Amino acid sequence: MKFAFLLESSPFDSSKLYGAYQEAREALLSGHTILVVFLRGNAVLLANPHLAPPGDEVNVSRLWQDLERQYHFPLIACITSCRRRGISGTPPSFRIAGLAHWFNLSEAAEKIIQA
């Protein structure tokens, strides 16, 4: 099955983004494909290279980056959302692109997960 993930939640409410990460990881381990993970709204804060959660919290950004490095799927932060939040540079795992990119990549998805 082909999945696309649309993440909109804040990393400060990491339970939703962590749940989406777990679902993505399970899908990949089961042999499914992730076509795209697109961050918009407050979720683009995951792409902020200065984001440093407290030591007792899960670093959801790092989990997504590690998953992308292992499975090589597009991990994209919305350019408009990034600009509104002052994010100009991102860690290497993330790319910045517009919503049109999301529509093009997610078009072939059989299942879209929103968190």
C-alpha positions in Angstrom: 0.0 0.0 0.0 1.2 3.5 -0.7 0.9 6.1 2.1 1.1 9.9 2.3 1.3 11.7 5.6 0.1 15.3 6.1 1.4 16.5 9.5 -0.1 19.7 10.9 0.2 19.4 14.7 2.7 21.2 16.8 5.8 19.2 17.9 5.0 20.5 21.4 1.9 18.2 21.2 4.2 15.4 20.2 1.7 12.6 20.9 0.0 13.2 17.5 3.2 13.4 15.5 4.7 10.5 17.5 1.6 8.4 16.7 2.0 9.3 13.0 5.7 8.4 13.2 4.8 5.0 14.7 2.2 4.4 12.0 4.7 5.3 9.3 7.4 3.0 10.8 5.0 0.1 11.1 3.9 0.6 7.5 7.5 0.6 6.3 8.4 -2.4 8.3 5.4 -4.2 6.8 6.7 -3.5 3.3 4.5 -0.6 2.4 5.7 2.6 0.7 5.6 6.2 1.9 5.2 8.5 -1.1 5.6 11.8 1.0 5.5 13.2 4.5 4.4 16.9 4.2 4.6 19.3 7.1 2.4 22.4 7.2 1.1 24.7 9.9 2.9 24.2 13.2 4.3 20.9 12.2 7.0 22.7 10.2 8.6 23.4 13.5 9.9 19.9 13.2 12.1 21.3 10.5 13.5 24.0 12.7 17.2 23.2 13.2 17.1 25.0 16.6 14.3 22.9 18.0 15.6 21.2 21.1 13.0 19.4 23.2 13.8 18.8 26.9 15.8 15.7 27.6 12.8 13.9 29.1 10.7 14.3 25.9 10.8 12.3 22.7 12.6 14.2 19.9 10.0 13.6 17.2 12.0 15.6 14.7 14.9 13.3 15.1 12.7 10.2 14.8 11.3 11.4 11.5 14.7 12.3 10.2 16.1 8.9 11.1 13.2 7.2 9.4 13.7 9.3 6.2 17.4 8.5 6.1 16.7 4.8 6.5 13.8 4.6 3.9 14.4 7.6 1.6 11.0 9.2 1.2 10.4 12.9 0.7 10.1 14.8 4.0 8.9 18.2 3.0 8.1 21.4 5.0 5.6 23.8 3.5 7.4 27.0 2.4 4.6 29.3 3.4 4.3 27.8 6.9 8.1 28.0 7.2 8.2 31.6 6.2 5.4 32.5 8.7 7.4 30.9 11.5 10.8 32.3 10.5 12.3 29.0 9.4 14.8 29.6 6.5 17.2 26.7 6.9 16.4 23.1 7.7 18.3 19.9 8.6 19.4 17.9 5.6 16.6 15.4 5.8 14.0 18.1 5.1 13.2 19.9 1.9 11.1 23.0 1.6 8.4 23.1 -1.1 4.8 24.3 -1.7 1.5 22.7 -1.5 1.5 21.8 -5.2 4.4 19.4 -4.4 2.2 17.7 -1.8 -0.7 17.4 -4.3 1.6 15.9 -6.9 3.3 13.4 -4.6 0.2 12.3 -2.7 -2.0 11.9 -5.8 -1.0 8.2 -6.1 -1.5 7.4 -2.4 -3.9 4.7 -1.4 -4.1 6.0 2.2 -3.5 9.5 3.6 -2.8 9.9 7.3 -3.3 13.3 8.8 -1.9 14.3 12.2 
